[in-house]
């Protein structure tokens, strides 16, 4: 009877080890998923801001060109 109990104990330990490994792998995937979600949110913000950055850059360039042109015309 002790052999059956020992085998049963080993079987339970093996199952616990498998469960622990599965939980660790699941946590790893959750962490990776969270990282990817954060990265996607960052790219989404950048994508939404891109037209504004472009417009501001264009405005600054045009303003600089006008100031330069006016400076040449005045002198």
Secondary structure, DSSP 4 states (H G I P E B T S, - for coil): -HHHHHHHHHHHHHHHHHHHHHHHHHHHHHHHHHHHHHHHHHHHHHHHHHHHHHHHHHHHHHHHHHHHHHHHHH-
